[in-house]
Amino acid sequence: MSSQLILVVDDEMPIRDMLTMALEAGGYDVLQAENAQDAHALIIDQKPDLVLLDWMMPGTSGLELLRRLKRNELTEMIPVVMLTAKTEEDDTIAGLESGADDYIIKPFSPRELVSRVKAVLRRSERGDSNEPIELEGLVFDPVGHRVSIDGKLINLGPTEYRLLQFFLTHQERVYTRDQILNYVWGGNVYIDERTVDVHIRRLRKAISTRGHDKYVQTVRGAGYRFSTQVAEQF
């Protein structure tokens, strides 16, 4: 099996080289680009499996390149992880709503980088399926419309069921409340975003018997993520 190809986009060579070393040590093949124009050309030509994209670059910003990629049917499915020093809520939401699959706030460790890249790639490889999804004793059966933990059926309301289905099939990515509303409730209804919080609490309570609630993670200033990755402290 050939190695997966990662494109690193950053205008600073030392950062590109550091990222490249970490990714190559993790078993990935790596391409580099120092600006959005070169990156776009490489993406079209090489079709990388993932793009690691710096937010702030001279000329065309990483955010604008992200938006361009997501508008193009040839590139819209390529996962993009943003590298950013920005911690403001509006900036984070802007990146997520423009289509970023994840974001990493600088500074970060090489181990965190590789872990997040692996998680996004795993998620991107998941296809739609009617096969049951199993996670440490929790079984989600989309055909039988049942959820069980250790063989015992869990009573979920219809909204909590759809939320769990959404999270299990969209793991390892941060979603804003508005995005969750669109996916779970549909974009043609008006529901206050805080309604999401209420149903998240109900879902967590329902799946807490064996600690599965810890996978439904609140991401401060952004929204929610379903992740089996234990957050590391740096």
Secondary structure, DSSP 8 states (H G I E B T S, - for coil): ----EEEEE-S-HHHHHHHHHHHHHTT-EEEEESSHHHHHHHHHHH--SEEEEES--SSS-HHHHHHHHHHSTTTTTS-EEEEES---HHHHHHHHHTT-SEEEESS--HHHHHHHHHHHHHHHH-----S-EEETTEEEETTTTEEEETTEE----HHHHHHHHHHHHSTT--B-HHHHHHHHT-TTS---THHHHHHHHHHHHHTGGGTGGGGEEEETTTEEEE--S-----
